[in-house]
Amino acid sequence: MKSKISIREVAEKAGVSTATVSRVLNKSLYVSPELEEKVNRASQELGYVPNRLARSLRIGSSGMIGFLIPDIVNPFFSQIVKGAEDYLRVKGYFIFLVSSSGDPLKEEELLKALYSRNIEGIGAILLGELPESIKAISSHLPIVIIDNYQDWEGVSYVFSDNYDGMRKMMDYLIRAGNKSFAFLSGPVNTFSSRERLRAFEDAISEENSDCEIHFGDYTFESGREMLRRLKRIPNAIVCGNDMIAFGAMMELAEMKYDVPKTVSVTGFDDILFSRMTNPRLTTVRQDGYAMGKAAGEMLLRKISGQKTNSKVLLKTSLQIRESSNG
């Protein structure tokens, strides 16, 4: 069995000292671009893999970021993770990913488990109310909350303008002449759900339109189930996210309703599949990848002791497609 390549072998091939190799690989001190290129080329040619455990023991840095998401199946959360991972990997960090399956009790359990590990920061997408343990963790470890917001000192947030995105959708649907609506919401205690529902209710109250509201989960199955609960099919069915919309559209198809001729259906997120359905889904686009990248940037600034914003609010945009009449 071939033995692991050592840092000394890399130094010999590059024609530099082991100290120089260490500086380049650990990014600890300045090294000229010429020497850095020599070391990186030698490392790649030899297939050198740094021993991260030894490095963490030596300099007190694991290079690991804990990341908690509520649902590993939902493509929107996957995009957030990818945005963070792509940014952090370039900076020499790796993600340790865990999923709560949307269970608030499991969220707190996993947060505490991450905190107990040798990680340098936490990025967390929490569906429910933020647990009090966040405050305790944030006083000892950099933490960024994603797609959620609660004004707590010491905690940083990255989230989209959910209210503005849903208001744009409602203004579009009302201008199109829709008079009756149903809102199929995500979990009632979720920040994004509350903001989207608030925008929906504000628009409805201003127009004095007829509406019906149901609460469920951000899942395909929940979309189907909430659709079955409707007392009647309205002009427009506004869904809390794209996964709910896909479920609603499937149920409507089985009930022989024509989308959009009989009823319009809209979503929120603009995940990849929203452009693959037939008809393609009208939705609100929020940039999950940019959200993850911004969270990664905030975490590294906090880890290095730099000042950072307490919150980053990202804009949304309306994506009008064939699932709505307008």
QUIDA-V243160 format. One record per residue. N is the residue number from 0. SS is DSSP state (~ for helix, > for strand, _ for the rest). PHI is phi in whole degrees, 0 to 359 (NA if undefined). OMEGA is omega as a letter, one per 40 degrees, with the letter a starting at -180 (* if undefined). Layout:
((N;SS;PHI;OMEGA) (N;SS;PHI;OMEGA))
This chain:
((0;_;NA;a) (1;_;289;i) (2;_;286;i) (3;_;294;i) (4;_;290;a) (5;_;263;i) (6;~;295;i) (7;~;294;i) (8;~;294;i) (9;~;297;a) (10;~;297;a) (11;~;296;a) (12;~;292;a) (13;~;278;a) (14;_;73;i) (15;_;229;i) (16;_;279;i) (17;~;295;i) (18;~;296;i) (19;~;294;i) (20;~;301;i) (21;~;299;i) (22;~;297;a) (23;~;292;a) (24;~;291;a) (25;~;267;a) (26;_;51;a) (27;_;269;i) (28;_;223;a) (29;_;293;i) (30;_;226;a) (31;_;300;i) (32;~;304;a) (33;~;295;i) (34;~;292;i) (35;~;299;i) (36;~;296;i) (37;~;300;a) (38;~;294;a) (39;~;296;i) (40;~;294;i) (41;~;296;i) (42;~;299;a) (43;~;293;a) (44;~;294;a) (45;~;275;a) (46;_;74;a) (47;_;288;i) (48;_;242;a) (49;_;297;i) (50;_;274;a) (51;~;293;i) (52;~;295;i) (53;~;296;i) (54;~;295;a) (55;~;295;i) (56;~;289;a) (57;~;282;a) (58;~;243;i) (59;_;72;a) (60;_;229;a) (61;_;272;a) (62;_;71;a) (63;>;247;i) (64;>;244;i) (65;>;283;a) (66;>;224;a) (67;>;250;i) (68;>;235;a) (69;_;274;a) (70;_;205;a) (71;_;285;a) (72;_;276;a) (73;_;293;a) (74;~;299;a) (75;~;295;i) (76;~;293;i) (77;~;297;i) (78;~;294;i) (79;~;299;i) (80;~;298;a) (81;~;297;i) (82;~;299;i) (83;~;291;a) (84;~;296;a) (85;~;299;i) (86;~;290;a) (87;~;292;a) (88;~;298;i) (89;~;299;a) (90;_;272;i) (91;_;90;a) (92;_;244;i) (93;>;233;a) (94;>;261;i) (95;>;254;a) (96;>;261;i) (97;>;226;a) (98;>;233;a) (99;_;266;a) (100;_;56;i) (101;_;73;a) (102;_;263;a) (103;~;302;i) (104;~;293;i) (105;~;291;i) (106;~;303;a) (107;~;295;i) (108;~;298;a) (109;~;288;i) (110;~;301;i) (111;~;293;i) (112;~;294;i) (113;~;297;a) (114;~;300;a) (115;~;282;i) (116;_;275;a) (117;_;274;i) (118;_;245;a) (119;_;254;i) (120;>;185;a) (121;>;228;i) (122;>;250;a) (123;>;224;i) (124;>;255;a) (125;_;247;a) (126;_;285;a) (127;_;269;i) (128;_;298;a) (129;_;292;i) (130;_;292;a) (131;_;299;a) (132;~;298;i) (133;~;302;a) (134;~;299;a) (135;~;295;a) (136;~;295;a) (137;~;294;i) (138;_;280;a) (139;_;238;a) (140;_;216;i) (141;>;301;i) (142;>;219;i) (143;>;233;i) (144;>;267;a) (145;>;243;i) (146;_;61;a) (147;_;200;i) (148;_;205;i) (149;_;208;a) (150;_;285;i) (151;_;248;i) (152;_;294;i) (153;_;90;a) (154;_;252;i) (155;>;256;a) (156;>;225;i) (157;>;230;a) (158;>;204;i) (159;>;268;i) (160;_;279;a) (161;~;299;a) (162;~;298;a) (163;~;297;i) (164;~;298;i) (165;~;289;i) (166;~;294;i) (167;~;301;a) (168;~;297;a) (169;~;294;i) (170;~;300;i) (171;~;296;a) (172;~;292;i) (173;~;292;i) (174;~;298;a) (175;_;284;i) (176;_;99;i) (177;_;291;a) (178;_;244;i) (179;>;235;a) (180;>;223;i) (181;>;233;i) (182;>;245;i) (183;>;258;a) (184;>;265;i) (185;_;282;a) (186;_;304;a) (187;_;297;a) (188;_;265;a) (189;_;264;a) (190;~;305;a) (191;~;296;i) (192;~;297;a) (193;~;296;a) (194;~;293;i) (195;~;291;i) (196;~;295;i) (197;~;300;i) (198;~;294;i) (199;~;300;a) (200;~;294;i) (201;~;298;a) (202;~;294;a) (203;~;295;a) (204;~;294;i) (205;~;291;a) (206;~;262;a) (207;_;55;a) (208;_;273;i) (209;>;282;a) (210;>;209;i) (211;>;222;a) (212;>;236;i) (213;>;226;a) (214;>;246;i) (215;_;205;i) (216;_;245;i) (217;_;278;a) (218;_;227;i) (219;~;301;a) (220;~;297;i) (221;~;293;i) (222;~;299;i) (223;~;295;a) (224;~;294;i) (225;~;293;i) (226;~;298;i) (227;~;293;a) (228;~;280;a) (229;_;298;i) (230;_;289;i) (231;_;206;a) (232;_;274;a) (233;_;275;i) (234;_;293;a) (235;>;221;i) (236;>;250;a) (237;>;261;a) (238;>;253;a) (239;_;293;i) (240;_;203;a) (241;~;292;a) (242;~;297;i) (243;~;298;a) (244;~;299;i) (245;~;299;i) (246;~;296;i) (247;~;297;a) (248;~;294;i) (249;~;297;a) (250;~;294;i) (251;~;298;i) (252;~;298;i) (253;~;290;i) (254;_;271;i) (255;_;70;i) (256;_;270;a) (257;_;267;i) (258;_;256;e) (259;_;256;a) (260;_;300;a) (261;_;267;a) (262;_;210;i) (263;>;271;i) (264;>;230;i) (265;>;230;i) (266;_;234;i) (267;_;203;i) (268;>;132;a) (269;_;63;i) (270;_;289;a) (271;~;306;a) (272;~;294;a) (273;~;294;i) (274;~;263;a) (275;_;247;a) (276;_;286;i) (277;_;231;e) (278;_;285;i) (279;_;295;a) (280;_;274;i) (281;>;286;a) (282;>;204;i) (283;>;258;a) (284;>;269;i) (285;_;238;a) (286;_;271;a) (287;~;298;a) (288;~;298;i) (289;~;295;i) (290;~;297;i) (291;~;295;i) (292;~;298;i) (293;~;297;i) (294;~;295;i) (295;~;297;i) (296;~;297;a) (297;~;297;a) (298;~;298;a) (299;~;292;i) (300;~;295;i) (301;~;292;i) (302;~;298;a) (303;_;277;i) (304;_;82;i) (305;_;277;i) (306;_;289;i) (307;_;216;i) (308;_;294;i) (309;_;282;i) (310;>;207;i) (311;>;235;a) (312;>;253;a) (313;>;260;a) (314;_;282;i) (315;_;240;i) (316;>;215;a) (317;>;274;i) (318;>;244;a) (319;_;271;a) (320;_;229;a) (321;_;274;a) (322;_;278;a) (323;_;225;i) (324;_;265;a) (325;_;204;*))
